[in-house]
């Protein structure tokens, strides 16, 4: 349930290397709408996977990063990537 949505896995993938701003995430993920990305990030923040830091600037700057719980999903995502690469290699 925590990462069941297709966008959440992509968000996790893009935050594994480090902190990103909203626009960077939207650009790296691609076809996700701003509304959906915002909703997914809020849900992941509520569940303790993502940390959101707001800087008191004009315009406001917001950065997202993974919490320790979010980072603990890295071996699972790596295993999914490896499985996908093996599946693709066998079915080409």
Beta strands, then each sheet from edge to edge (+ up, - down):
strand 1: 20-21
strand 2: 50-55
strand 3: 61-66
sheet 1: 1+ 3- 2+
end
